[in-house]
Amino acid sequence: MPKFKSGLSRRHLLASAVAVGAAGLVPGSPAAAPAMMTRPIPSSGERLPVIGMGTWVTFNVGDDMQLRARCVDVFRAFFQAGGGMIDSSPMYGSAEEVIGYCLKQLGANSPMFSATKVWTPLKWHGAKQIKASQELRGEDKFDLFQVHNLVNWEGHLDTLQAMKSEGRLRYVGITTSHGSRHEEMAKIMATQAIDFVQFTYNVEDRDPEARLLGLAADKGIAVIINRPFQRGSLLDRFQGKPLPPWAADIACTSWAQFSLKFIVSHPAVTCAIPATSRVDHMHENMNVGRGPLPDMKTRARMAAYVKDL
Ligand SMILES: NC(=O)c1ccc[n+]([C@@H]2O[C@H](COP(=O)([O-])OP(=O)(O)OC[C@H]3O[C@@H](n4cnc5c(N)ncnc54)[C@H](OP(=O)(O)O)[C@@H]3O)[C@@H](O)[C@H]2O)c1
């Protein structure tokens, strides 16, 4: 496995992006599908599948056992397709508890990359929240804790960096969404030793291209893209509109795939985390990580095409 140092240059990241490997086959899969593409986390070199899973709303199903069973099916499909990162937050109602339930049902020695967040203005409460997340999900060691929406980021980064140095946590990150507080995020990225950032980026919301994505590449910070479908409204807008005929060249059969391909083909993006409550949608989304990705010229064509719809 190639190792990348913190402070990775944009040139190195581009080179590694070209090398994203669909190497090998998914063990035990009936059609021996090609494995999911992966990208390196710059601070460690560890590779992550380019499609992860969000859990806001879709996993906030409380005690409804039918909906919980549906979550288990979605989870299983995610793992079977070679999924990696599962993102959550104490802000997402019962989602963390339901993830814990799914893991138990699947008897998982799961290949999951566990990510959640701290979301409270109070530093002391953050420590309690971290403990609660661990208990709810039944995981004593998370891969990644992120400061949700930059709330009291100074206080929580302090706690999380201490956990990391004690070996109780592998990676530290910060998040925002809906295009908010990009300036502040950029300042934190420029001055703090963080492994991950998470923000919103998609074919219609391309603001991060101006600064955040380049800065992440220059500083060697992994990038998680949230709200890839703008909570579904992006796909609603495209509904009934034809895909361009050349979408077949990049193996897109749906607008969901078109949208995800645009995101994960940006060389600074590590993974996108679409949320779904449906197994068929999970398959559709995960297949994005198997086919060809658009090159720079095709990405420009994609953006121009949706602008004119
Ligand atoms: N500040 C933050 O840290 C922050 C903020 C926002 C979000 N997030 C994270 O990002 C994740 C993703 O964002 P999101 O949940 O807001 O929404 P999203 O992933 O942009 O969109 C989810 C919606 O897309 C639909 N969908 C998924 N796959 C589809 C497909 N193949 N075809 C058609 N429809 C499809 C889902 O409906 P179905 O259930 O019917 O598939 C759902 O309604 C969150 O779950 C959360 O983990 C983080």
The ligand as an SDF file (V2000), in Angstrom:
LIG
                    3D

 48 52  0  0  0  0  0  0  0  0999 V2000
  -22.8240   19.2830    8.3750 N   0  0  0  0  0  0  0  0  0  0  0  0
  -22.7170   17.9770    8.1800 C   0  0  0  0  0  0  0  0  0  0  0  0
  -21.8410   17.3530    8.7260 O   0  0  0  0  0  0  0  0  0  0  0  0
  -23.6800   17.2940    7.2640 C   0  0  0  0  0  0  0  0  0  0  0  0
  -24.7680   17.9870    6.7310 C   0  0  0  0  0  0  0  0  0  0  0  0
  -25.6230   17.3140    5.8540 C   0  0  0  0  0  0  0  0  0  0  0  0
  -25.3980   15.9590    5.5520 C   0  0  0  0  0  0  0  0  0  0  0  0
  -24.3510   15.2990    6.1140 N   0  0  0  0  0  0  0  0  0  0  0  0
  -24.0880   13.8760    5.8100 C   0  0  0  0  0  0  0  0  0  0  0  0
  -24.2370   13.6700    4.3870 O   0  0  0  0  0  0  0  0  0  0  0  0
  -25.1480   12.5890    4.1730 C   0  0  0  0  0  0  0  0  0  0  0  0
  -25.8440   12.7370    2.8360 C   0  0  0  0  0  0  0  0  0  0  0  0
  -26.6350   13.9050    2.7660 O   0  0  0  0  0  0  0  0  0  0  0  0
  -28.2410   13.8900    2.8810 P   0  0  0  0  0  0  0  0  0  0  0  0
  -28.6580   12.7600    3.7350 O   0  0  0  0  0  0  0  0  0  0  0  0
  -28.6460   15.2510    3.2640 O   0  0  0  0  0  0  0  0  0  0  0  0
  -28.7920   13.6820    1.4350 O   0  0  0  0  0  0  0  0  0  0  0  0
  -28.3220   13.1370    0.0080 P   0  0  0  0  0  0  0  0  0  0  0  0
  -27.4390   11.9630    0.1690 O   0  0  0  0  0  0  0  0  0  0  0  0
  -27.8630   14.3070   -0.7840 O   0  0  0  0  0  0  0  0  0  0  0  0
  -29.7360   12.6870   -0.5640 O   0  0  0  0  0  0  0  0  0  0  0  0
  -30.4990   11.6940    0.0580 C   0  0  0  0  0  0  0  0  0  0  0  0
  -31.7520   11.5050   -0.7630 C   0  0  0  0  0  0  0  0  0  0  0  0
  -31.4170   10.9910   -2.0570 O   0  0  0  0  0  0  0  0  0  0  0  0
  -32.2200    9.8670   -2.3600 C   0  0  0  0  0  0  0  0  0  0  0  0
  -31.4130    8.8940   -3.1130 N   0  0  0  0  0  0  0  0  0  0  0  0
  -30.2830    8.2490   -2.7170 C   0  0  0  0  0  0  0  0  0  0  0  0
  -29.8220    7.4670   -3.6940 N   0  0  0  0  0  0  0  0  0  0  0  0
  -30.6680    7.6040   -4.7470 C   0  0  0  0  0  0  0  0  0  0  0  0
  -30.7300    7.0420   -6.0420 C   0  0  0  0  0  0  0  0  0  0  0  0
  -29.8090    6.1890   -6.4900 N   0  0  0  0  0  0  0  0  0  0  0  0
  -31.7790    7.3890   -6.8580 N   0  0  0  0  0  0  0  0  0  0  0  0
  -32.7260    8.2580   -6.4310 C   0  0  0  0  0  0  0  0  0  0  0  0
  -32.7270    8.8280   -5.2150 N   0  0  0  0  0  0  0  0  0  0  0  0
  -31.6930    8.5080   -4.3670 C   0  0  0  0  0  0  0  0  0  0  0  0
  -32.6530    9.3060   -1.0290 C   0  0  0  0  0  0  0  0  0  0  0  0
  -33.9400    8.7250   -1.1690 O   0  0  0  0  0  0  0  0  0  0  0  0
  -34.1300    7.1180   -0.9770 P   0  0  0  0  0  0  0  0  0  0  0  0
  -34.0790    6.8870    0.4870 O   0  0  0  0  0  0  0  0  0  0  0  0
  -35.4920    6.8840   -1.5820 O   0  0  0  0  0  0  0  0  0  0  0  0
  -33.0400    6.4540   -1.7420 O   0  0  0  0  0  0  0  0  0  0  0  0
  -32.7280   10.5420   -0.1340 C   0  0  0  0  0  0  0  0  0  0  0  0
  -34.0000   11.1310   -0.2020 O   0  0  0  0  0  0  0  0  0  0  0  0
  -26.0600   12.6670    5.3880 C   0  0  0  0  0  0  0  0  0  0  0  0
  -26.8510   11.5240    5.5230 O   0  0  0  0  0  0  0  0  0  0  0  0
  -25.0620   12.9230    6.4770 C   0  0  0  0  0  0  0  0  0  0  0  0
  -24.4280   11.7220    6.8800 O   0  0  0  0  0  0  0  0  0  0  0  0
  -23.4780   15.9520    6.9550 C   0  0  0  0  0  0  0  0  0  0  0  0
  1  2  1  0
  2  3  2  0
  2  4  1  0
  4  5  1  0
  4 48  2  0
  5  6  2  0
  6  7  1  0
  7  8  2  0
  8  9  1  0
  8 48  1  0
  9 10  1  0
  9 46  1  0
 10 11  1  0
 11 12  1  0
 11 44  1  0
 12 13  1  0
 13 14  1  0
 14 15  2  0
 14 16  1  0
 14 17  1  0
 17 18  1  0
 18 19  2  0
 18 20  1  0
 18 21  1  0
 21 22  1  0
 22 23  1  0
 23 24  1  0
 23 42  1  0
 24 25  1  0
 25 26  1  0
 25 36  1  0
 26 27  1  0
 26 35  1  0
 27 28  2  0
 28 29  1  0
 29 30  1  0
 29 35  2  0
 30 31  1  0
 30 32  2  0
 32 33  1  0
 33 34  2  0
 34 35  1  0
 36 37  1  0
 36 42  1  0
 37 38  1  0
 38 39  2  0
 38 40  1  0
 38 41  1  0
 42 43  1  0
 44 45  1  0
 44 46  1  0
 46 47  1  0
M  CHG  2   8   1  16  -1
M  END
$$$$
